[in-house]
Amino acid sequence: MKFNRLGNSDLQVSEICLGTMTWGIQNTQQDADEQIKYALDKGINFIDTAEMYPIPPNAETYGDTERIIGDWLSRHSASRKDMVLMTKIAGSGLSYIRDGGPITSQAVTEALDDSLQRLHTDYIDVYQLHWPNRVTPHFGKHWPDMTNPTKVDREKEVEGMRDILVGIKNALDSGKIKHWGLSDDTPWGIHTFLSLCKEMSIPNPVSIQNEFSLLHAKDWPYLIEMCELEDIAYLPWSPLATGILSGKYAQGNRPKGSRWTLVQRMGLFRNQPLAHEATAQYVEIAQQEGMTPSQLALAWCKQVPGVTSTIIGATSVSQLAENIEAFDISLSPSALDKVNTVLRTFPLGF
């Protein structure tokens, strides 16, 4: 297993991060126990979760993924010191989480204490802001006319970010978190937080996780360049584009128990003709190169300059094993040429 430094921190993290968002709906406690054991045995030391998990989010299962991890940690407390554990505070929009309110310093304090209790741990290695309070071009809103920066009240947003950092500083000073990070943010968000951290003498964020895959490469090269040059780890989430890049949803297929059979909070906005056209070509390349489509997508993601660790998830150990094996694959120059030809044709599949 290869390890990389996590941004400006002293943490060394595996180039694979175990994602957990299926635990609590698609996966049971026993499933999670098996996945954690398998991941640790393979050298993975990096685990990501969030207070709003599992996905799709709902009031009945809110917090269950953290509870599942906490159950495991309560039985394997000696392993905690060898793990780098990340979780996230939810932003606005979910009525059953702090009445759907935005992230504030008070929300950070309340959410963090709740996460610590569910996780059965005294500290979080990296505490992340799940999404910004302002509307941003993420979650399908990256097309023209989906967002309008001219309508953003800049001063209000900056003051809100300054208030968030008060909560982050309190959490750092208390030892409840070791580092903090961002998620689903933009270059302006990163830049503003860096400026505020300097102003307020608060440590910089160590990481950001954004959606990134062969079907959704909008962060490359601009946002990733900023992360690399500002010493912020870039952590792709959904590198298989919610499973479409595995090829399993081709021709309208919906395998039993798969994510696309569940009701999605924002709909299946990734289910687009161009995404299926691109995927069909990636599947063909994978067959030519002697690997699975999922492995092609993950091996590509791994080799992108500036990617620190890729967040992968699975609903079975066999699927997890297939995905982990992808990180032992180095794509040949000819394979990369084939992939780049498709990527230029379909730079954004959805």
N, C-alpha and C positions, 0 to 999 in steps of 0.2 A: 504494500500500500504506500502510495506517495503522499507526503504531507507538505502543506504550504502554510506560511505565516498568514494569519488572519488580519489583513490590513496593517494598521499601526500598532496592533496589540502584540503581546508576547505569546499568544496562543498558536500552537501548531495544530492544524486541523487536517483530517484526511481529505483527499480530493473528491471524495464522495460524502455527501451529507444525507443521512436517513430522514426522509420526510415522513410525516405521521398523520396526515389529514384524513386518511381513510379509517383510522382506528376509532371505533365507536359507532360506525354505521356499516361499513363494508367489512370491518375486521373486529374480532372479539379480543378480550384480554389475552386469551391463549394464543391467538394469532400474533398479537403484538409481542408477547413474550418470545415466541419462536423467531420473529423477525429481528428483535433486538439481539438475541443470542447469536443468530447467524451473522448479523452485521458486525458485532464485536469480534467474533471469531475470525472474520475476514479483515480485521484491522481498522474498521470504521470507528472513529471516536466522536463524531459530530452528529448531533440530533437536533432537528428543528420541529417546533410545534407552535401553537398559538392558542390564546384563550378562547377564540371563537370556534375552534375545531371540535368535532369533525365537520367535513364538507360533504354535501351541502349543509350550510349552517341552519340551525333551527333552535327554538327555545327549549325543546325537550332534551336535546343532546349537547347543548352549550356547555363547554368545559370538560366533556367526557374524555377527550384525547389526553388532556393534561392529567386527568384522574387515572387513566390507564397507565401512563408513564409513571405517575406517582406511586401507583400500586407496585409496579416493577421495582422502582427505587426503594420502596419500603422493605422489599425482600432482598435487595442487592445493594445496600447502602455503601459497602466497601468499594463498589465500582464507580461511585459518583465522582471521585477525584480524578478518574481517568477519562471522564466524558466532558465534552464541550456541549452544553445544553443551551439552546436558544428558544425563546418564546416571544410572543408579540402581544401588544395591546391593540384591541380592535378600535377602529375609527368610528365615525358616526354612521348611522343608517340602520342599525339593528336595534329595534325597540326594546328588546329584552336584555340588552347589555347597556347598563347605565342610562336607560331611557332613550337610547339612540343618540346620545350626546357626543360632541367632538372630543378629541384628545386634549386634555388640559393637565396642569401639574397635579391637581387633585385626582383626576382620573388615573394618572400614572400611579399615584400612591395606592389608590383603592385596587386597581387591577393587578398591580404587582403583588400586593399582599394576598389577594385571592389566588393568583397563580402559584405563589410559593406554597400555599397551603395545599392546593390540589396536587402539586408535583412532589410533595414531601421532601423539599430541599430548603436549605437556608439561603441559597443564592442562585442567581441566574448568570450564566457566563456572558450572554449577549441578549440584552432586552431591546426589542425592536418595535418601531412604530409601524403598524400593519399597513396603513395607507394615510396619505395626508388629509388634513381637514378640508383643503380646497379641492375642487374638481380637477383631475389630472387626466392626461391621455393614456390611461391604463384600463384594463378590463373591457376591451373592445371599443374604447373611446379614442382611438388613435387616428381615425379617419377624419378627413376634412369636415368641418362644421359640427363636430362632436363636442369640442370644447372651445371656449372663447376667452383667451387671456386678457382681452381688453375689459372684461367684466369683473376681473379679480381686483378686490380692494387690497392692494399691496401692503399698505401700512397695517391693516387689520390682520393680515396673514402673518406678517413679521412679528407683530406683538403676540399673536397666538403661539408662534414657534418659540419665542422668547419665554413665554409662560411654561410651555412644555419642558424646556430645558431646565427650568427651576425644579420641576419634579424629577427629571433625570439626575440632576446634581445631587438632590437629596438622596436618591436611591444609590448613587455611587458612593456618597459620603457615608451612608449607613452600612455599606458592604452588601446590600441586598442584590446588587448587580455589579458585575466586574467591568462590563463594557456595554456600549449601546450601539444600535444600528438602525438603519432605515429599511423600508420596503415599499415597493410600488411608488417610487418618487422619481423626480426629474432632475436634470442638471441644475435648474434654478433652485430646486429644493435643497440639493446637496450644497450648492454654493452658499445659500443663505444660512444654512445650519453651520457651515464652516466659519462664516463671518461672525455669527452669533457666539459660537464657541470661543473664538478668539476674544471677542468683546467681554464675555462673561467668565473667562478663565475656566472653561469646562472642557474635558477631553473630547477630541473629535470622534465622530462615529467611526467604528471599525469596519463596517460592512453595509452593503445594501443588497437585498434580494429583489429581483424583478423577473417578470415572465420573459423567457428567452428560449428560442428553439429554431429549428430549420424553417418553421412556418411563421416565426415571430421574432425576427432579428433586428428590430427597430433600435435597440440600444447600441448596436455595433455599427460604426466604431465610436460614435461621439460620446455617449454617456460612459461607455467602458473606458475610453481614453481618459476621461476626467477621473474616474475611480483609480485607475492605475497610477496616474501622476499625482494624485492627492493621497495615495496610500490607503485606499478604501477597498476592501475585498468585494469583488463582484460575485454574487451567488445566484445563478440561474434557477428559477423554479419553473415547473412544468416543462422540462426539456423534451417531453414527448407530446406536448400540446394536448394535455388531458387524455392521452392515449391514442389519438388519431395517427400519430407517426409510427405506431406499432403495426398499422395496417388492419387492425381488427374491426374498424368501422367501415371498411370498403363496401361499396355497393349496398349501403343501407343496413349492413349487419349491426346487430345490437346484442352481443354476447350476454347471456344471463349473468346478472350481478355486476356488470360493468358500469362505469361511472355514467355513461350516456343513457343508461336506463333509469337513472334517478332524476327527479325534478330539480332543475338547476335554478338558483336564485336569480341569475341574469340570463337564463335561457342558454341554449346551445349555440352561442354566437360564433363559436369556432367551426361549426358545421357548415362550411361554405364550399361551393364547387371548386374554387381555385385551390383550396386546401386539400381536397381529395385528388385533384389533378397532380399537384406537386407530390403528394404522398405516394401516389402510384408510381411515379418516377423514382422516388427514393427507395421504394420497396424493390424495384427492379435493380437498382444499383447495389443494394444490400445482397440480393441473390447472386449477382455477378461477383461480389467480393467475398462470398462465403460467410456471411454473418446475418443475424436477424435484423429486420428494420429498426427495432428499438436500439440494438447495439450500434447501428450506423449513426442514428441520431445522437446517442450519448457520446460516442467516440468523437463525433464532430464537435459537439459542445465542449468537450474536455480540451480540445486542441486550440480553441479560440484564445488568442493572446489577451490576457487580463482576467480570465476566468480563474477564480481561486478554488472553488468547490462547487460541485453541481448537486442540487437537491433532487434526489430520486425517491419515488414511492412505489409501493407494490401492495397487492392484495393477497399474495401467496409467497412462500419462501422460494418456490421454483421461479417465479417471476423476478423476485429480488436477486436470485443467483444469476439469472440471465443478464439483468441490468448491471450488476457489479462486474461481471466478466467483460463488459464493454470497455471498462477502464484499463484493461490489459491490451486493448487493440490500438494500434497506431495506424491511421489511415494512410495509405500509400499516396504519392503525388498524383497518380492517375485517378485514384478514387476521389481525392479532393477536387480534381479538375471536373469530374463528372458531377459531384455535388454542387460545386460552384456554378456550373452551367444551369442547373435547375434553380439554384438560389437566385441567380440573376433574373431568371424568367419569372419566378414567383417570390419576390423579396418579402411580401407579406401575404400569406395564404388566407388570413382572416383579419 
